[in-house]
């Protein structure tokens, strides 16, 4: 059910929502409660740079949750359509920051002569 909701919400948000604050939005995860009455929707947006913009985006989505819920109920055969709560998924941004830190550390080690390129390649291939 969560995958179905994720796909449907992404389609509806992309094609039917006309609010310019939504922009390039990705529905990254959906978690549905056991009783199917509530769903936490995690989103990420490429046009959102700060906390105020994130807050505005979530406010728009949470206000549109009734519209989104009715659209899904109309287009699907689900007996129960859960209530939606939207949350910003910071995993993508955190992953990019972590990758940047790792790259800086590896580059620093290379400059210091502590790590050889061949050693690094062998370590990565062993971990995979």
N, C-alpha and C positions, 0 to 999 in steps of 0.2 A: 504494500500500500504506500509506503514511504517513497519508493522509486516512482510509482505512478503519480503521486502528488508532486514530486520534484519536477518531472517532465511536464506535467500539465501547467503548473505554476510558471515555469520558465516560458512556456509558449504563450500563456495568457498575458504575462507581464510584458513580453516582447511585442506582442501583436495588438493588444487591446488597451493597455495603459498609455495614456497620452501625456502624462506629467513629465515635463522636461527634467525634473530633479532625479528621476529614476535612472536615466541614461543607460550606460552599458552595464547591465546587472547580470550576475550569475547566481543561480540558486545552487549552493554548494552541498547542502545537506538538509534532510528533513527527518525529524524524530517524532514519531507518533506515540501518544500515550497508549497504555494497554487497553483502556476502555474505548479507544478511537475517538474520543471527544475533543482532544487537543493535539495540536501539532506545533512543534518549534521549527521554524523555517530559518535556516542560516543562509545569508546572502553575502556576496562580495561585489564591489563595484570598482571599475577601473578609473572612474572619474572622481572618486571621493578621496580627498587628500588630508582632511583633518577631522577632528572629533565632532565639530559643529555640523559639518556636511554629513557625517555618518548619522548623527542624531536626527537631522532633517530628513534624510533618506528613510530611516526606520520609522519616523513619524508618518511620512507619506504612505509607506507600505502598511503600517498598522491601521491607519485610517481607511485604507482601501481593502482591508481584509474581508469586510462584508461583501464587497463587489467580487473579490477573488473567490471567496467561498461559494457564492451563488453561481458564479460562472462554472466552477468545477462541478457543483451539484447538478446544474442543468445539463452538462455535457457528459456526465459519467453515470454509471449504474450503481454507484456506491449507495448503500443503505444509509450510512451516516457520513456526513461531511464534517470533519473536525473544525474547531475554531483555530485560527492561525495567530501565532505570535512570531514576529520577525526579530531576528538577532543578526548583528554584523559578525561575519566570520573573519577573524583576524589571522587565521592560520596561513593564508597565502602570503600576506605581508610579512609575518614572522618568519616564514620559511625563506623568503628572499633575503631578509636581514641576516639570518643564520648562515645562508650560503655565502653571502658577502664576507662575513666574519671568517669563515673557514678559508675562503680564497685569500684573504689578507694574511692569515696565519701561515698558510702554505707558501705564499710569496715571500713573507718575512723569513721563513726558514730557508728558502732557496737562496736568498740574498746573504744570509749568515753562513751558508755552506753546510748547514746541518742535514739537509735532505737532498738526496740526489733524485733527478727526475725518474730514473729507472727504479729506484727503491719505492718511490711514491706510486708508480704504475703497478708494481708488483703487489704492494699492499692493497691497493684498490681492487685489483683482480682477485686477490685471495678473499677479500671480504664479500665480493659478489658471488 
